[in-house]
Amino acid sequence: MERRQYTLMLCLVTMMLILLIEVQAAKTTTEPPAAEPQSATFHMYGATQGSLQPQECAPRCTARCSATAYKKPCMFFCQKCCAKCLCVPPGTYGNKQFCPCYNNWKTKRGGPKCP
């Protein structure tokens, strides 16, 4: 083997070894899962059925009804639903799947009772 071929082969083998070491190190070094931010955990608190105390309904309903033009009826029905279900879905609209009781309570006409 010529000197140039030998040097090229040596470089190739060295690079393969470095790559193998890096791959092995990546497999063995696992970082623990990142902790969920506290704000996201707090955001979901109260969004599942039965997870609120009755006194927590007013602030949750205030947030839920903050984007509507019909605040008074929204607050009335939201607080009524929260008192029964002890949950208020997150956000100002939708997300009712988090609280089946809140989602499934209907008016006499069959429409949604809870905002």
N, CA, C and O of each residue as an XYZ file, in Angstrom:
460
protein
N       0.828     -1.173      0.000
C       0.000      0.000      0.000
C       0.873      1.237      0.000
O       1.874      1.316      0.712
N       0.487      2.162     -0.782
C       1.230      3.415     -0.797
C       0.935      4.202      0.467
O      -0.052      3.967      1.164
N       1.813      5.129      0.731
C       1.677      5.955      1.933
C       0.390      6.772      1.900
O      -0.268      6.932      2.928
N       0.030      7.284      0.739
C      -1.175      8.115      0.627
C      -2.431      7.269      0.891
O      -3.343      7.727      1.579
N      -2.489      6.053      0.359
C      -3.620      5.169      0.587
C      -3.697      4.765      2.055
O      -4.786      4.670      2.621
N      -2.561      4.533      2.659
C      -2.510      4.179      4.075
C      -3.054      5.314      4.930
O      -3.835      5.079      5.852
N      -2.648      6.540      4.632
C      -3.116      7.704      5.386
C      -4.620      7.879      5.211
O      -5.325      8.159      6.180
N      -5.113      7.720      4.005
C      -6.541      7.850      3.729
C      -7.332      6.775      4.474
O      -8.393      7.057      5.030
N      -6.817      5.543      4.485
C      -7.475      4.449      5.187
C      -7.478      4.691      6.685
O      -8.475      4.413      7.351
N      -6.396      5.198      7.221
C      -6.291      5.503      8.639
C      -7.296      6.590      9.037
O      -7.936      6.497     10.085
N      -7.429      7.617      8.195
C      -8.405      8.697      8.457
C      -9.826      8.140      8.437
O     -10.644      8.497      9.285
N     -10.116      7.291      7.501
C     -11.446      6.709      7.375
C     -11.783      5.854      8.599
O     -12.885      5.950      9.140
N     -10.849      5.030      9.028
C     -11.069      4.183     10.203
C     -11.246      5.046     11.446
O     -12.101      4.757     12.284
N     -10.445      6.104     11.573
C     -10.553      7.003     12.717
C     -11.924      7.675     12.746
O     -12.552      7.773     13.801
N     -12.379      8.132     11.594
C     -13.690      8.781     11.529
C     -14.802      7.792     11.881
O     -15.763      8.157     12.559
N     -14.680      6.560     11.432
C     -15.688      5.546     11.754
C     -15.721      5.266     13.261
O     -16.792      5.112     13.848
N     -14.549      5.203     13.871
C     -14.486      4.979     15.317
C     -15.104      6.141     16.091
O     -15.831      5.934     17.063
N     -14.813      7.353     15.657
C     -15.383      8.529     16.322
C     -16.912      8.513     16.191
O     -17.626      8.787     17.155
N     -17.395      8.193     15.009
C     -18.830      8.122     14.786
C     -19.468      7.042     15.655
O     -20.525      7.263     16.246
N     -18.832      5.881     15.734
C     -19.334      4.790     16.549
C     -19.379      5.181     18.025
O     -20.344      4.869     18.723
N     -18.348      5.857     18.495
C     -18.311      6.314     19.894
C     -19.432      7.327     20.158
O     -20.083      7.267     21.202
N     -19.660      8.250     19.228
C     -20.719      9.255     19.380
C     -22.100      8.605     19.425
O     -22.944      8.980     20.239
N     -22.324      7.631     18.547
C     -23.618      6.944     18.520
C     -23.827      6.177     19.822
O     -24.917      6.208     20.394
N     -22.804      5.499     20.284
C     -22.900      4.748     21.529
C     -23.152      5.683     22.704
O     -23.955      5.370     23.583
N     -22.484      6.812     22.728
C     -22.681      7.777     23.812
C     -24.094      8.348     23.783
O     -24.683      8.582     24.838
N     -24.638      8.572     22.610
C     -26.000      9.102     22.492
C     -27.017      8.092     22.985
O     -28.039      8.480     23.552
N     -26.766      6.805     22.785
C     -27.676      5.767     23.255
C     -27.668      5.655     24.772
O     -28.720      5.486     25.387
N     -26.511      5.747     25.367
C     -26.408      5.557     26.813
C     -26.730      6.814     27.600
O     -27.150      6.720     28.753
N     -26.548      7.973     27.016
C     -26.834      9.214     27.724
C     -28.250      9.651     27.386
O     -28.507     10.210     26.319
N     -29.153      9.389     28.300
C     -30.530      9.831     28.097
C     -30.856     10.877     29.143
O     -30.605     10.699     30.335
N     -31.408     11.947     28.672
C     -31.796     13.001     29.594
C     -33.176     12.698     30.136
O     -34.007     12.134     29.424
N     -33.441     13.062     31.391
C     -34.782     12.847     31.927
C     -35.770     13.732     31.179
O     -35.396     14.797     30.689
N     -37.030     13.304     31.084
C     -38.001     14.123     30.358
C     -38.138     15.490     31.001
O     -38.107     15.633     32.223
N     -38.288     16.485     30.152
C     -38.412     17.855     30.651
C     -39.686     17.985     31.469
O     -40.739     17.473     31.091
N     -39.576     18.667     32.578
C     -40.741     18.893     33.427
C     -41.712     19.818     32.709
O     -41.312     20.765     32.032
N     -43.000     19.521     32.874
C     -44.018     20.356     32.253
C     -44.046     21.698     32.958
O     -44.010     21.751     34.187
N     -44.110     22.773     32.208
C     -44.138     24.081     32.855
C     -45.321     24.185     33.802
O     -46.400     23.659     33.526
N     -45.113     24.861     34.911
C     -46.147     24.959     35.922
C     -47.382     25.671     35.389
O     -48.502     25.333     35.771
N     -47.191     26.663     34.502
C     -48.328     27.396     33.975
C     -49.237     26.487     33.153
O     -50.456     26.657     33.187
N     -48.672     25.522     32.412
C     -49.490     24.609     31.629
C     -50.263     23.670     32.547
O     -51.422     23.355     32.276
N     -49.630     23.217     33.635
C     -50.311     22.368     34.588
C     -51.443     23.140     35.237
O     -52.545     22.611     35.384
N     -51.196     24.366     35.623
C     -52.220     25.182     36.263
C     -53.352     25.466     35.293
O     -54.516     25.526     35.690
N     -53.013     25.641     34.015
C     -54.021     25.939     33.006
C     -55.034     24.802     32.897
O     -56.221     25.059     32.692
N     -54.592     23.556     33.031
C     -55.488     22.417     32.886
C     -56.229     22.109     34.185
O     -57.217     21.375     34.164
N     -55.774     22.652     35.313
C     -56.466     22.432     36.572
C     -57.852     23.044     36.470
O     -57.984     24.205     36.084
N     -58.870     22.296     36.802
C     -60.231     22.800     36.732
C     -60.903     22.494     35.412
O     -62.086     22.789     35.239
N     -60.173     21.911     34.480
C     -60.745     21.610     33.172
C     -61.292     20.189     33.104
O     -61.898     19.815     32.100
N     -61.092     19.394     34.143
C     -61.652     18.053     34.161
C     -62.766     18.000     35.188
O     -62.730     18.691     36.206
N     -63.747     17.174     34.905
C     -64.942     17.122     35.724
C     -64.634     16.852     37.190
O     -63.903     15.919     37.522
N     -65.203     17.681     38.062
C     -65.063     17.510     39.500
C     -63.761     18.016     40.082
O     -63.477     17.760     41.252
N     -62.962     18.727     39.306
C     -61.654     19.139     39.811
C     -61.655     20.529     40.452
O     -60.617     20.971     40.945
N     -62.786     21.221     40.456
C     -62.857     22.548     41.078
C     -63.658     22.504     42.372
O     -64.479     21.612     42.584
N     -63.405     23.474     43.222
C     -64.234     23.717     44.387
C     -65.288     24.736     43.969
O     -65.015     25.546     43.083
N     -66.485     24.734     44.568
C     -67.528     25.679     44.163
C     -67.084     27.141     44.189
O     -67.509     27.922     43.338
N     -66.249     27.521     45.133
C     -65.798     28.912     45.221
C     -64.829     29.292     44.095
O     -64.541     30.474     43.907
N     -64.328     28.315     43.355
C     -63.421     28.588     42.248
C     -64.150     28.822     40.918
O     -63.514     29.131     39.910
N     -65.469     28.676     40.915
C     -66.239     28.820     39.673
C     -66.227     30.246     39.136
O     -66.055     30.446     37.933
N     -66.403     31.236     39.998
C     -66.501     32.632     39.522
C     -65.266     33.075     38.740
O     -65.417     33.606     37.640
N     -64.044     32.881     39.259
C     -62.887     33.312     38.470
C     -62.728     32.531     37.163
O     -62.309     33.100     36.155
N     -63.053     31.248     37.167
C     -62.963     30.447     35.941
C     -63.981     30.922     34.914
O     -63.679     31.006     33.723
N     -65.189     31.233     35.378
C     -66.227     31.712     34.461
C     -65.902     33.111     33.946
O     -66.218     33.436     32.801
N     -65.284     33.931     34.765
C     -64.874     35.261     34.313
C     -63.896     35.125     33.147
O     -63.997     35.851     32.158
N     -62.954     34.198     33.266
C     -61.992     33.967     32.177
C     -62.697     33.371     30.960
O     -62.415     33.763     29.827
N     -63.608     32.431     31.187
C     -64.323     31.767     30.092
C     -65.174     32.771     29.299
O     -65.244     32.690     28.073
N     -65.811     33.704     29.991
C     -66.736     34.652     29.358
C     -66.076     35.977     28.973
O     -66.768     36.914     28.576
N     -64.769     36.067     29.083
C     -64.078     37.340     28.850
C     -64.150     37.833     27.416
O     -64.039     39.036     27.183
N     -64.332     36.943     26.444
C     -64.297     37.361     25.041
C     -65.683     37.544     24.423
O     -65.785     37.891     23.246
N     -66.744     37.320     25.185
C     -68.082     37.419     24.615
C     -68.672     38.816     24.785
O     -68.293     39.566     25.685
N     -69.594     39.141     23.911
C     -70.315     40.422     24.024
C     -71.495     40.269     24.986
O     -72.087     41.266     25.400
N     -71.841     39.027     25.343
C     -72.984     38.745     26.213
C     -72.499     38.229     27.562
O     -72.769     37.088     27.937
N     -71.788     39.074     28.276
C     -71.132     38.655     29.521
C     -72.111     38.207     30.598
O     -71.874     37.195     31.258
N     -73.207     38.940     30.788
C     -74.133     38.623     31.869
C     -74.762     37.229     31.711
O     -74.690     36.430     32.645
N     -75.378     36.911     30.559
C     -75.918     35.547     30.430
C     -74.824     34.479     30.415
O     -75.025     33.379     30.930
N     -73.679     34.795     29.833
C     -72.567     33.838     29.818
C     -72.143     33.497     31.242
O     -71.967     32.329     31.589
N     -71.980     34.538     32.064
C     -71.579     34.314     33.463
C     -72.647     33.527     34.221
O     -72.320     32.629     34.998
N     -73.918     33.857     34.000
C     -75.010     33.175     34.699
C     -74.973     31.677     34.399
O     -74.960     30.854     35.315
N     -74.957     31.329     33.114
C     -74.998     29.912     32.748
C     -73.679     29.198     33.038
O     -73.679     28.024     33.407
N     -72.576     29.886     32.877
C     -71.282     29.276     33.194
C     -71.212     28.909     34.675
O     -70.768     27.817     35.028
N     -71.650     29.824     35.536
C     -71.603     29.543     36.973
C     -72.587     28.443     37.359
O     -72.307     27.642     38.251
N     -73.737     28.403     36.691
C     -74.715     27.350     36.940
C     -74.127     25.993     36.539
O     -74.252     25.012     37.272
N     -73.492     25.951     35.380
C     -72.880     24.709     34.903
C     -71.702     24.299     35.784
O     -71.523     23.119     36.086
N     -70.911     25.273     36.188
C     -69.749     24.978     37.030
C     -70.188     24.442     38.388
O     -69.561     23.533     38.932
N     -71.261     25.001     38.934
C     -71.756     24.533     40.228
C     -72.193     23.067     40.140
O     -72.016     22.306     41.092
N     -72.758     22.677     39.007
C     -73.203     21.289     38.829
C     -72.039     20.363     38.494
O     -71.912     19.282     39.070
N     -71.196     20.787     37.567
C     -70.147     19.909     37.041
C     -68.808     20.039     37.764
O     -67.979     19.131     37.701
N     -68.594     21.156     38.446
C     -67.334     21.464     39.128
C     -66.149     21.457     38.165
O     -65.063     20.980     38.496
N     -66.378     21.991     36.973
C     -65.307     22.199     36.018
C     -65.746     23.248     35.010
O     -66.938     23.452     34.783
N     -64.765     23.910     34.410
C     -64.989     24.868     33.335
C     -63.922     24.581     32.285
O     -62.733     24.552     32.603
N     -64.336     24.369     31.037
C     -63.333     24.079     30.003
C     -62.329     25.219     29.848
O     -62.681     26.377     30.073
N     -61.090     24.918     29.471
C     -60.086     25.967     29.292
C     -60.401     26.822     28.072
O     -61.043     26.360     27.129
N     -59.949     28.057     28.097
C     -60.139     28.959     26.965
C     -61.463     29.696     27.032
O     -62.248     29.518     27.964
N     -61.696     30.522     26.032
C     -62.910     31.318     26.003
C     -64.001     30.691     25.148
O     -65.137     31.166     25.150
N     -63.669     29.629     24.417
C     -64.650     28.988     23.541
C     -64.197     27.564     23.248
O     -63.000     27.298     23.147
N     -65.147     26.656     23.113
C     -64.813     25.279     22.752
C     -64.166     24.519     23.892
O     -64.386     24.849     25.057
N     -63.389     23.528     23.584
C     -62.661     22.677     24.543
C     -63.588     21.960     25.515
O     -63.156     21.555     26.594
N     -64.848     21.799     25.151
C     -65.814     21.183     26.068
C     -65.559     19.697     26.283
O     -66.113     19.111     27.213
N     -64.737     19.077     25.446
C     -64.444     17.658     25.608
C     -63.741     17.371     26.934
O     -63.755     16.234     27.406
N     -63.130     18.386     27.538
C     -62.450     18.192     28.822
C     -63.447     18.022     29.961
O     -63.095     17.499     31.018
N     -64.664     18.450     29.760
C     -65.676     18.395     30.820
C     -66.969     17.843     30.236
O     -67.821     18.626     29.815
N     -67.150     16.517     30.194
C     -68.335     15.930     29.567
C     -69.649     16.423     30.162
O     -70.605     16.650     29.420
N     -69.721     16.592     31.465
C     -70.943     17.087     32.105
C     -71.300     18.464     31.554
O     -72.454     18.724     31.213
N     -70.319     19.330     31.472
C     -70.492     20.693     30.950
C     -70.909     20.644     29.483
O     -71.719     21.454     29.033
N     -70.361     19.708     28.758
C     -70.639     19.567     27.331
C     -72.019     18.978     27.069
O     -72.692     19.398     26.128
N     -72.452     18.027     27.870
C     -73.664     17.261     27.597
C     -74.932     17.836     28.220
O     -76.021     17.339     27.936
N     -74.831     18.855     29.050
C     -76.014     19.446     29.661
C     -76.703     20.294     28.598
O     -76.120     21.255     28.096
N     -77.936     19.946     28.255
C     -78.660     20.600     27.166
C     -79.866     21.381     27.684
O     -80.368     21.123     28.778
N     -80.324     22.342     26.875
C     -81.549     23.086     27.172
C     -82.745     22.208     26.802
O     -82.573     21.124     26.246
N     -83.964     22.680     27.112
C     -85.173     21.929     26.755
C     -85.274     21.741     25.246
O     -85.828     20.748     24.772
N     -84.738     22.697     24.498
C     -84.783     22.615     23.035
C     -83.667     21.734     22.466
O     -83.653     21.460     21.266
N     -82.755     21.300     23.292
C     -81.674     20.433     22.834
C     -80.368     21.139     22.536
O     -79.399     20.500     22.127
N     -80.326     22.443     22.734
C     -79.100     23.197     22.505
C     -78.174     23.112     23.706
O     -78.579     22.624     24.761
N     -76.943     23.577     23.567
C     -76.015     23.531     24.719
C     -76.421     24.527     25.798
O     -76.711     25.687     25.505
N     -76.441     24.070     27.041
C     -76.789     24.954     28.139
C     -75.587     25.747     28.619
O     -75.723     26.894     29.046
N     -74.429     25.146     28.549
C     -73.219     25.766     29.094
C     -72.416     26.457     28.003
O     -72.231     25.910     26.916
N     -71.936     27.669     28.300
C     -71.159     28.423     27.296
C     -69.755     27.888     27.105
O     -68.994     28.421     26.297
